[in-house]
Amino acid sequence: MSSKWYHQILFFILLILLQVWFFSRIHLFNFATPLPYIYFIAKLPSNMNRNVVLLLSFLLGFFIDLFGYTMGINALASTIAGFSRYYSLQLFTPKDLPQKYTPSVQTLGSTFFQRYIGFILLIHEFVFFLVETFSLFDPVILLIRFLSSFVLTFILVIVFERFNFNFQKE
């Protein structure tokens, strides 16, 4: 097994632990909860098999649910985000890229990367908060929680990207 897989496994575990022990306890103004673990799914190589992406997405959400006692909400939201990843790569990446690349600011450019991340986060946050509330009883509160968490998570993912966690270098 090459060292890039060890780095990815370590990154996978680190994001789960950060989400469960730190980020899940943050509720800014009782609305915004950051969910930056989705960054792992976004940073998977572009040529990775879609079934493997779905499996890793599910496992990421499953372990966060397991340790965070959230009963499958994260598994569902991250699996749907993993499913939408392929389509967001098709929509928001330049056509002149090689077949094998890791989505990052360096490979996609800042604008395309932000659109790519934003699309995945919108889908993830929407599914997460819709399933978590399981009701449209108070749509204004749902919309505020969704948008505030989206903005907070987007900022955190961009900050993570500044550290350039690119483990797929040859």
DOFIDREN-516759 format. One record per atom (N, C-alpha, C, O): residue number from 1; residue in one letter; atom name; z, y, x. Coordinates in steps of 0.02 Angstrom, whole numbers. Example, Ala and Ser with C-alpha at 12.3 -4.5 7.8 and 13.67 -1.06 7.14 Angstrom:
BEGIN
 resi resn name      Z      Y      X
    1    A    N    390   -284    660
    1    A   CA    390   -225    615
    1    A    C    390   -165    660
    1    A    O    423   -166    712
    2    S    N    354   -112    642
    2    S   CA    357    -53    684
    2    S    C    394      2    645
    2    S    O    402     57    670
***
This chain:
BEGIN
 resi resn name      Z      Y      X
    1    M    N      0    -59     43
    1    M   CA      0      0      0
    1    M    C      0     62     45
    1    M    O     40     66     92
    2    S    N    -43    108     31
    2    S   CA    -49    167     74
    2    S    C      6    217     60
    2    S    O     41    212      9
    3    S    N     13    264    105
    3    S   CA     68    312     98
    3    S    C     59    359     40
    3    S    O    108    386     14
    4    K    N     -4    371     18
    4    K   CA    -14    416    -39
    4    K    C     17    387   -102
    4    K    O     41    424   -145
    5    W    N     17    320   -110
    5    W   CA     48    290   -168
    5    W    C    123    296   -165
    5    W    O    156    305   -216
    6    Y    N    151    291   -105
    6    Y   CA    224    301    -98
    6    Y    C    242    372   -117
    6    Y    O    293    383   -150
    7    H    N    202    419    -97
    7    H   CA    214    489   -114
    7    H    C    209    500   -190
    7    H    O    250    536   -219
    8    Q    N    160    469   -221
    8    Q   CA    153    476   -293
    8    Q    C    210    444   -331
    8    Q    O    234    472   -380
    9    I    N    233    386   -309
    9    I   CA    290    354   -341
    9    I    C    353    397   -332
    9    I    O    392    405   -379
   10    L    N    362    425   -274
   10    L   CA    419    470   -262
   10    L    C    413    532   -306
   10    L    O    463    554   -334
   11    F    N    354    560   -312
   11    F   CA    343    618   -354
   11    F    C    355    602   -428
   11    F    O    384    642   -464
   12    F    N    334    543   -450
   12    F   CA    345    518   -517
   12    F    C    420    515   -532
   12    F    O    443    541   -583
   13    I    N    458    485   -488
   13    I   CA    531    478   -496
   13    I    C    565    546   -494
   13    I    O    610    560   -533
   14    L    N    543    588   -448
   14    L   CA    573    655   -441
   14    L    C    563    696   -505
   14    L    O    610    729   -528
   15    L    N    504    695   -533
   15    L   CA    492    733   -595
   15    L    C    533    706   -654
   15    L    O    557    744   -695
   16    I    N    541    640   -657
   16    I   CA    582    611   -710
   16    I    C    654    634   -702
   16    I    O    686    655   -751
   17    L    N    681    630   -642
   17    L   CA    750    650   -631
   17    L    C    760    725   -643
   17    L    O    810    744   -672
   18    L    N    713    766   -621
   18    L   CA    719    838   -633
   18    L    C    717    853   -708
   18    L    O    755    895   -733
   19    Q    N    673    819   -744
   19    Q   CA    668    831   -816
   19    Q    C    732    810   -852
   19    Q    O    757    847   -894
   20    V    N    756    751   -836
   20    V   CA    814    724   -872
   20    V    C    878    761   -854
   20    V    O    918    778   -898
   21    W    N    889    774   -790
   21    W   CA    953    803   -769
   21    W    C    954    879   -770
   21    W    O   1007    909   -774
   22    F    N    896    911   -766
   22    F   CA    896    983   -760
   22    F    C    858   1018   -815
   22    F    O    887   1057   -853
   23    F    N    793   1006   -821
   23    F   CA    751   1044   -867
   23    F    C    767   1031   -941
   23    F    O    760   1076   -982
   24    S    N    787    970   -958
   24    S   CA    803    955  -1028
   24    S    C    866    992  -1052
   24    S    O    877    999  -1112
   25    R    N    906   1014  -1006
   25    R   CA    967   1050  -1024
   25    R    C    956   1126  -1031
   25    R    O   1001   1162  -1051
   26    I    N    897   1149  -1016
   26    I   CA    880   1220  -1021
   26    I    C    851   1234  -1090
   26    I    O    803   1202  -1111
   27    H    N    881   1281  -1125
   27    H   CA    856   1303  -1190
   27    H    C    862   1379  -1192
   27    H    O    911   1406  -1218
   28    L    N    813   1413  -1164
   28    L   CA    816   1486  -1162
   28    L    C    815   1515  -1232
   28    L    O    768   1502  -1270
   29    F    N    866   1554  -1248
   29    F   CA    872   1586  -1314
   29    F    C    869   1535  -1371
   29    F    O    849   1552  -1427
   30    N    N    889   1473  -1357
   30    N   CA    887   1418  -1405
   30    N    C    816   1402  -1430
   30    N    O    807   1372  -1483
   31    F    N    766   1422  -1393
   31    F   CA    696   1408  -1412
   31    F    C    657   1373  -1357
   31    F    O    629   1320  -1369
   32    A    N    655   1401  -1298
   32    A   CA    610   1377  -1245
   32    A    C    642   1322  -1204
   32    A    O    695   1331  -1173
   33    T    N    610   1265  -1204
   33    T   CA    631   1208  -1163
   33    T    C    574   1190  -1117
   33    T    O    520   1172  -1141
   34    P    N    583   1194  -1051
   34    P   CA    528   1177  -1006
   34    P    C    517   1101  -1003
   34    P    O    565   1062  -1001
   35    L    N    454   1081  -1001
   35    L   CA    435   1011   -996
   35    L    C    384   1002   -940
   35    L    O    327    982   -953
   36    P    N    403   1018   -878
   36    P   CA    353   1018   -824
   36    P    C    334    950   -797
   36    P    O    293    946   -751
   37    Y    N    362    896   -824
   37    Y   CA    343    830   -800
   37    Y    C    269    814   -813
   37    Y    O    241    769   -781
   38    I    N    238    851   -857
   38    I   CA    167    841   -873
   38    I    C    123    857   -811
   38    I    O     65    837   -808
   39    Y    N    152    892   -764
   39    Y   CA    116    909   -702
   39    Y    C     94    846   -665
   39    Y    O     41    846   -633
   40    F    N    133    793   -669
   40    F   CA    114    730   -636
   40    F    C     47    704   -664
   40    F    O      4    683   -625
   41    I    N     40    706   -730
   41    I   CA    -22    681   -762
   41    I    C    -81    725   -742
   41    I    O   -136    700   -729
   42    A    N    -70    790   -739
   42    A   CA   -124    836   -722
   42    A    C   -147    828   -650
   42    A    O   -205    843   -635
   43    K    N   -104    805   -605
   43    K   CA   -121    800   -534
   43    K    C   -149    732   -515
   43    K    O   -162    720   -455
   44    L    N   -160    687   -562
   44    L   CA   -189    622   -545
   44    L    C   -262    632   -525
   44    L    O   -295    679   -549
   45    P    N   -288    590   -481
   45    P   CA   -358    597   -459
   45    P    C   -407    595   -517
   45    P    O   -396    560   -567
   46    S    N   -461    630   -510
   46    S   CA   -510    636   -564
   46    S    C   -546    570   -578
   46    S    O   -568    558   -634
   47    N    N   -553    529   -528
   47    N   CA   -590    466   -537
   47    N    C   -545    408   -555
   47    N    O   -568    351   -556
   48    M    N   -482    420   -570
   48    M   CA   -436    366   -588
   48    M    C   -456    337   -656
   48    M    O   -476    373   -701
   49    N    N   -451    272   -661
   49    N   CA   -467    237   -722
   49    N    C   -426    265   -780
   49    N    O   -367    278   -774
   50    R    N   -460    276   -837
   50    R   CA   -426    305   -895
   50    R    C   -369    262   -921
   50    R    O   -319    288   -945
   51    N    N   -376    197   -917
   51    N   CA   -323    152   -938
   51    N    C   -261    160   -894
   51    N    O   -204    157   -919
   52    V    N   -271    168   -830
   52    V   CA   -215    178   -784
   52    V    C   -182    246   -798
   52    V    O   -121    251   -796
   53    V    N   -222    297   -812
   53    V   CA   -194    362   -829
   53    V    C   -152    357   -892
   53    V    O    -97    385   -896
   54    L    N   -177    321   -943
   54    L   CA   -138    313  -1004
   54    L    C    -74    274   -991
   54    L    O    -21    291  -1019
   55    L    N    -77    222   -951
   55    L   CA    -18    183   -935
   55    L    C     34    226   -898
   55    L    O     93    225   -915
   56    L    N     12    263   -847
   56    L   CA     58    306   -810
   56    L    C     87    361   -855
   56    L    O    146    378   -849
   57    S    N     46    388   -899
   57    S   CA     70    439   -945
   57    S    C    123    411   -991
   57    S    O    175    442  -1002
   58    F    N    110    352  -1018
   58    F   CA    159    320  -1061
   58    F    C    224    305  -1024
   58    F    O    278    319  -1049
   59    L    N    218    276   -964
   59    L   CA    278    260   -925
   59    L    C    318    322   -908
   59    L    O    380    320   -910
   60    L    N    285    376   -891
   60    L   CA    320    438   -877
   60    L    C    360    460   -938
   60    L    O    420    475   -932
   61    G    N    328    463   -995
   61    G   CA    364    482  -1056
   61    G    C    417    432  -1075
   61    G    O    471    452  -1099
   62    F    N    403    368  -1066
   62    F   CA    451    316  -1084
   62    F    C    515    322  -1043
   62    F    O    570    318  -1071
   63    F    N    509    333   -977
   63    F   CA    569    339   -936
   63    F    C    608    402   -952
   63    F    O    669    402   -948
   64    I    N    574    455   -968
   64    I   CA    609    516   -988
   64    I    C    644    505  -1055
   64    I    O    701    528  -1065
   65    D    N    612    470  -1100
   65    D   CA    645    452  -1164
   65    D    C    705    406  -1152
   65    D    O    757    414  -1183
   66    L    N    696    358  -1108
   66    L   CA    749    310  -1095
   66    L    C    811    344  -1067
   66    L    O    867    329  -1090
   67    F    N    803    388  -1019
   67    F   CA    860    421   -989
   67    F    C    882    484  -1026
   67    F    O    938    507  -1017
   68    G    N    839    510  -1068
   68    G   CA    856    571  -1105
   68    G    C    873    559  -1178
   68    G    O    890    606  -1214
   69    Y    N    869    496  -1201
   69    Y   CA    888    477  -1269
   69    Y    C    847    516  -1321
   69    Y    O    875    542  -1369
   70    T    N    781    520  -1312
   70    T   CA    740    558  -1358
   70    T    C    695    513  -1402
   70    T    O    650    540  -1435
   71    M    N    705    450  -1403
   71    M   CA    674    403  -1450
   71    M    C    598    405  -1454
   71    M    O    571    404  -1509
   72    G    N    563    407  -1399
   72    G   CA    490    400  -1399
   72    G    C    450    463  -1405
   72    G    O    388    460  -1404
   73    I    N    481    520  -1413
   73    I   CA    444    583  -1421
   73    I    C    405    599  -1358
   73    I    O    346    616  -1362
   74    N    N    437    594  -1301
   74    N   CA    403    609  -1238
   74    N    C    348    558  -1223
   74    N    O    295    576  -1197
   75    A    N    359    495  -1239
   75    A   CA    308    444  -1228
   75    A    C    246    458  -1269
   75    A    O    190    453  -1243
   76    L    N    255    476  -1332
   76    L   CA    197    491  -1374
   76    L    C    161    553  -1349
   76    L    O    100    553  -1341
   77    A    N    198    607  -1336
   77    A   CA    166    670  -1314
   77    A    C    132    662  -1247
   77    A    O     77    688  -1238
   78    S    N    163    628  -1200
   78    S   CA    131    621  -1134
   78    S    C     72    573  -1136
   78    S    O     24    582  -1098
   79    T    N     73    523  -1179
   79    T   CA     16    478  -1186
   79    T    C    -44    515  -1216
   79    T    O   -100    506  -1193
   80    I    N    -32    556  -1265
   80    I   CA    -86    596  -1295
   80    I    C   -112    647  -1244
   80    I    O   -172    660  -1240
   81    A    N    -67    676  -1204
   81    A   CA    -89    722  -1151
   81    A    C   -130    685  -1099
   81    A    O   -180    711  -1074
   82    G    N   -109    624  -1081
   82    G   CA   -148    584  -1034
   82    G    C   -217    567  -1062
   82    G    O   -266    564  -1024
   83    F    N   -220    554  -1126
   83    F   CA   -284    541  -1158
   83    F    C   -330    602  -1156
   83    F    O   -390    597  -1144
   84    S    N   -301    661  -1168
   84    S   CA   -341    723  -1170
   84    S    C   -359    748  -1100
   84    S    O   -401    792  -1093
   85    R    N   -328    720  -1049
   85    R   CA   -341    741   -980
   85    R    C   -414    734   -961
   85    R    O   -443    779   -931
   86    Y    N   -444    678   -978
   86    Y   CA   -515    666   -961
   86    Y    C   -559    720   -992
   86    Y    O   -604    746   -960
   87    Y    N   -547    735  -1055
   87    Y   CA   -588    784  -1090
   87    Y    C   -576    854  -1064
   87    Y    O   -623    895  -1062
   88    S    N   -515    869  -1045
   88    S   CA   -503    936  -1017
   88    S    C   -536    942   -948
   88    S    O   -558    997   -929
   89    L    N   -539    888   -910
   89    L   CA   -576    890   -847
   89    L    C   -650    902   -859
   89    L    O   -682    939   -822
   90    Q    N   -677    871   -911
   90    Q   CA   -747    882   -928
   90    Q    C   -761    953   -951
   90    Q    O   -813    982   -935
   91    L    N   -713    982   -987
   91    L   CA   -722   1050  -1014
   91    L    C   -712   1105   -962
   91    L    O   -749   1153   -961
   92    F    N   -662   1097   -920
   92    F   CA   -638   1153   -880
   92    F    C   -650   1146   -805
   92    F    O   -621   1184   -766
   93    T    N   -691   1100   -783
   93    T   CA   -704   1095   -712
   93    T    C   -776   1116   -698
   93    T    O   -821   1103   -739
   94    P    N   -787   1147   -641
   94    P   CA   -856   1165   -622
   94    P    C   -899   1103   -614
   94    P    O   -873   1050   -595
   95    K    N   -962   1109   -627
   95    K   CA  -1007   1051   -625
   95    K    C  -1026   1030   -554
   95    K    O  -1053    976   -544
   96    D    N  -1014   1072   -504
   96    D   CA  -1035   1057   -436
   96    D    C   -982   1022   -395
   96    D    O   -988   1018   -333
   97    L    N   -930    996   -426
   97    L   CA   -877    960   -389
   97    L    C   -899    889   -374
   97    L    O   -940    860   -410
   98    P    N   -873    860   -320
   98    P   CA   -888    790   -306
   98    P    C   -855    745   -359
   98    P    O   -813    768   -398
   99    Q    N   -873    681   -359
   99    Q   CA   -846    634   -408
   99    Q    C   -771    623   -399
   99    Q    O   -735    615   -449
  100    K    N   -747    624   -337
  100    K   CA   -676    610   -324
  100    K    C   -643    674   -299
  100    K    O   -659    699   -245
  101    Y    N   -596    699   -338
  101    Y   CA   -556    757   -318
  101    Y    C   -490    755   -355
  101    Y    O   -483    720   -405
  102    T    N   -443    792   -329
  102    T   CA   -378    800   -363
  102    T    C   -377    870   -392
  102    T    O   -386    919   -356
  103    P    N   -365    876   -457
  103    P   CA   -363    943   -487
  103    P    C   -309    986   -455
  103    P    O   -250    968   -454
  104    S    N   -330   1043   -429
  104    S   CA   -284   1090   -398
  104    S    C   -318   1158   -396
  104    S    O   -377   1165   -412
  105    V    N   -280   1207   -376
  105    V   CA   -308   1274   -369
  105    V    C   -362   1274   -315
  105    V    O   -412   1310   -320
  106    Q    N   -352   1235   -262
  106    Q   CA   -400   1233   -207
  106    Q    C   -466   1201   -229
  106    Q    O   -519   1225   -209
  107    T    N   -464   1149   -270
  107    T   CA   -526   1115   -288
  107    T    C   -560   1147   -349
  107    T    O   -621   1149   -351
  108    L    N   -521   1171   -397
  108    L   CA   -550   1198   -458
  108    L    C   -556   1274   -458
  108    L    O   -597   1303   -495
  109    G    N   -515   1306   -418
  109    G   CA   -510   1379   -422
  109    G    C   -454   1397   -470
  109    G    O   -436   1357   -514
  110    S    N   -428   1455   -463
  110    S   CA   -370   1476   -502
  110    S    C   -384   1478   -577
  110    S    O   -344   1453   -617
  111    T    N   -440   1507   -597
  111    T   CA   -455   1514   -669
  111    T    C   -466   1447   -702
  111    T    O   -438   1434   -755
  112    F    N   -507   1404   -671
  112    F   CA   -520   1339   -701
  112    F    C   -457   1296   -702
  112    F    O   -446   1260   -751
  113    F    N   -417   1300   -650
  113    F   CA   -355   1261   -648
  113    F    C   -307   1283   -703
  113    F    O   -276   1242   -736
  114    Q    N   -301   1348   -713
  114    Q   CA   -256   1373   -765
  114    Q    C   -281   1353   -835
  114    Q    O   -240   1337   -878
  115    R    N   -345   1354   -846
  115    R   CA   -373   1331   -910
  115    R    C   -360   1256   -920
  115    R    O   -341   1234   -974
  116    Y    N   -371   1218   -867
  116    Y   CA   -360   1145   -869
  116    Y    C   -288   1129   -886
  116    Y    O   -274   1089   -931
  117    I    N   -242   1160   -849
  117    I   CA   -170   1149   -861
  117    I    C   -151   1174   -931
  117    I    O   -114   1141   -967
  118    G    N   -175   1232   -949
  118    G   CA   -159   1261  -1014
  118    G    C   -179   1216  -1072
  118    G    O   -142   1209  -1120
  119    F    N   -239   1186  -1067
  119    F   CA   -263   1142  -1120
  119    F    C   -219   1081  -1127
  119    F    O   -200   1062  -1183
  120    I    N   -203   1049  -1071
  120    I   CA   -160    990  -1073
  120    I    C    -91   1008  -1099
  120    I    O    -62    971  -1140
  121    L    N    -64   1064  -1076
  121    L   CA      3   1085  -1099
  121    L    C      3   1102  -1173
  121    L    O     50   1085  -1208
  122    L    N    -49   1135  -1198
  122    L   CA    -52   1150  -1269
  122    L    C    -49   1087  -1312
  122    L    O    -12   1084  -1361
  123    I    N    -87   1037  -1293
  123    I   CA    -87    975  -1330
  123    I    C    -19    941  -1325
  123    I    O      9    918  -1375
  124    H    N      8    937  -1264
  124    H   CA     72    904  -1254
  124    H    C    128    939  -1293
  124    H    O    166    907  -1328
  125    E    N    133   1005  -1286
  125    E   CA    187   1042  -1319
  125    E    C    179   1038  -1395
  125    E    O    229   1032  -1430
  126    F    N    119   1043  -1420
  126    F   CA    108   1041  -1492
  126    F    C    132    974  -1520
  126    F    O    169    972  -1569
  127    V    N    110    919  -1490
  127    V   CA    131    853  -1513
  127    V    C    206    844  -1506
  127    V    O    239    820  -1552
  128    F    N    234    865  -1449
  128    F   CA    306    857  -1437
  128    F    C    347    892  -1490
  128    F    O    391    861  -1520
  129    F    N    334    956  -1502
  129    F   CA    375    993  -1549
  129    F    C    361    976  -1622
  129    F    O    406    980  -1664
  130    L    N    300    956  -1638
  130    L   CA    285    935  -1706
  130    L    C    322    870  -1722
  130    L    O    350    863  -1776
  131    V    N    321    823  -1676
  131    V   CA    357    760  -1687
  131    V    C    432    770  -1684
  131    V    O    469    738  -1722
  132    E    N    455    813  -1640
  132    E   CA    527    825  -1634
  132    E    C    556    855  -1698
  132    E    O    609    833  -1721
  133    T    N    522    903  -1728
  133    T   CA    547    932  -1790
  133    T    C    531    888  -1849
  133    T    O    569    887  -1898
  134    F    N    475    852  -1847
  134    F   CA    453    806  -1898
  134    F    C    450    838  -1967
  134    F    O    459    806  -2019
  135    S    N    438    904  -1965
  135    S   CA    435    940  -2028
  135    S    C    400   1007  -2016
  135    S    O    401   1034  -1961
  136    L    N    370   1032  -2067
  136    L   CA    342   1100  -2065
  136    L    C    383   1145  -2110
  136    L    O    358   1194  -2137
  137    F    N    448   1129  -2116
  137    F   CA    492   1166  -2160
  137    F    C    500   1238  -2139
  137    F    O    500   1284  -2180
  138    D    N    506   1249  -2074
  138    D   CA    513   1317  -2048
  138    D    C    459   1328  -1994
  138    D    O    474   1323  -1935
  139    P    N    398   1344  -2015
  139    P   CA    342   1348  -1968
  139    P    C    349   1405  -1917
  139    P    O    322   1400  -1862
  140    V    N    385   1458  -1934
  140    V   CA    393   1514  -1887
  140    V    C    436   1492  -1828
  140    V    O    419   1507  -1771
  141    I    N    491   1458  -1841
  141    I   CA    534   1434  -1787
  141    I    C    496   1382  -1745
  141    I    O    501   1383  -1684
  142    L    N    459   1339  -1777
  142    L   CA    418   1290  -1741
  142    L    C    368   1324  -1696
  142    L    O    359   1304  -1638
  143    L    N    335   1375  -1721
  143    L   CA    286   1412  -1681
  143    L    C    319   1449  -1622
  143    L    O    291   1450  -1567
  144    I    N    377   1478  -1634
  144    I   CA    413   1512  -1580
  144    I    C    434   1463  -1526
  144    I    O    426   1476  -1467
  145    R    N    461   1405  -1547
  145    R   CA    482   1354  -1498
  145    R    C    422   1328  -1459
  145    R    O    425   1319  -1398
  146    F    N    367   1317  -1494
  146    F   CA    306   1292  -1462
  146    F    C    279   1341  -1411
  146    F    O    266   1323  -1354
  147    L    N    271   1404  -1431
  147    L   CA    242   1454  -1387
  147    L    C    288   1471  -1329
  147    L    O    264   1478  -1272
  148    S    N    352   1478  -1341
  148    S   CA    398   1496  -1287
  148    S    C    404   1438  -1237
  148    S    O    408   1450  -1176
  149    S    N    405   1377  -1261
  149    S   CA    408   1320  -1215
  149    S    C    342   1313  -1177
  149    S    O    342   1295  -1118
  150    F    N    287   1326  -1210
  150    F   CA    222   1324  -1176
  150    F    C    220   1374  -1119
  150    F    O    200   1357  -1063
  151    V    N    241   1436  -1132
  151    V   CA    239   1488  -1080
  151    V    C    285   1470  -1023
  151    V    O    266   1476   -964
  152    L    N    346   1448  -1038
  152    L   CA    393   1430   -985
  152    L    C    368   1371   -944
  152    L    O    373   1371   -883
  153    T    N    341   1320   -977
  153    T   CA    315   1262   -941
  153    T    C    254   1280   -900
  153    T    O    246   1257   -843
  154    F    N    210   1322   -927
  154    F   CA    151   1345   -891
  154    F    C    171   1381   -827
  154    F    O    141   1370   -774
  155    I    N    220   1425   -831
  155    I   CA    243   1461   -772
  155    I    C    271   1413   -720
  155    I    O    257   1420   -661
  156    L    N    311   1365   -743
  156    L   CA    339   1316   -696
  156    L    C    285   1273   -662
  156    L    O    290   1259   -603
  157    V    N    235   1254   -700
  157    V   CA    181   1213   -671
  157    V    C    142   1254   -620
  157    V    O    123   1227   -567
  158    I    N    130   1316   -634
  158    I   CA     95   1359   -585
  158    I    C    138   1368   -523
  158    I    O    112   1370   -467
  159    V    N    204   1375   -531
  159    V   CA    249   1379   -473
  159    V    C    246   1314   -433
  159    V    O    243   1315   -372
  160    F    N    248   1257   -468
  160    F   CA    242   1193   -433
  160    F    C    177   1189   -395
  160    F    O    175   1164   -338
  161    E    N    124   1213   -425
  161    E   CA     58   1210   -392
  161    E    C     57   1253   -329
  161    E    O     21   1238   -282
  162    R    N     96   1306   -328
  162    R   CA     99   1348   -268
  162    R    C    127   1309   -209
  162    R    O    111   1324   -151
  163    F    N    168   1258   -223
  163    F   CA    193   1215   -170
  163    F    C    143   1162   -150
  163    F    O    152   1127   -100
  164    N    N     88   1157   -190
  164    N   CA     31   1113   -175
  164    N    C     53   1041   -163
  164    N    O     48   1015   -108
  165    F    N     76   1009   -216
  165    F   CA     93    938   -212
  165    F    C     29    897   -218
  165    F    O     14    870   -271
  166    N    N     -8    893   -164
  166    N   CA    -71    857   -163
  166    N    C    -63    796   -119
  166    N    O    -69    801    -58
  167    F    N    -49    739   -150
  167    F   CA    -36    678   -112
  167    F    C    -99    634   -104
  167    F    O    -95    580    -75
  168    Q    N   -155    657   -130
  168    Q   CA   -215    616   -126
  168    Q    C   -258    633    -66
  168    Q    O   -315    610    -63
  169    K    N   -235    671    -19
  169    K   CA   -275    686     40
  169    K    C   -289    623     78
  169    K    O   -246    580     88
  170    E    N   -350    618     99
  170    E   CA   -371    558    137
  170    E    C   -343    559    207
  170    E    O   -356    513    246
***
